[in-house]
Amino acid sequence: MAKIALIPEGVAEKSEFINNLGLPVNYMEDFSVLGIVVDRYQDSVAVLKKSGFTIESLKPGAIISCEDPSGIGKILALLSTQSIRCNYQDIADSFYQA
């Protein structure tokens, strides 16, 4: 089972999502969380639920469960067909531990 984050675009939403997800106490390498960032979050959730994806709410975003990693491509294609702007990216791109 693969899981991927789904969050609304916006720096505040990314930050809050990462805080709710939980940062590791100590880490010595880059910290990344891959996810799908969307411009229409509520519409995205509705489309994905209607298509049978399991979605676990984690304010201000969610975790989507897929059968396997190929589900990420299916999610991106599905959202694109609904004219939802989406991007698969590192949502923890500004985190750094010195």
SULSUL-V670483 format. One line per field, one symbol per residue. ss: DSSP state (2 for helix, 1 for strand, 0 for the rest). A space follows every 50 residues. Layout:
# SULSUL-V670483
ss = ???
This chain:
# SULSUL-V670483
ss = 01111111002222222222200000000000011111002222222222 000111110011111100002222222222200001111100000000
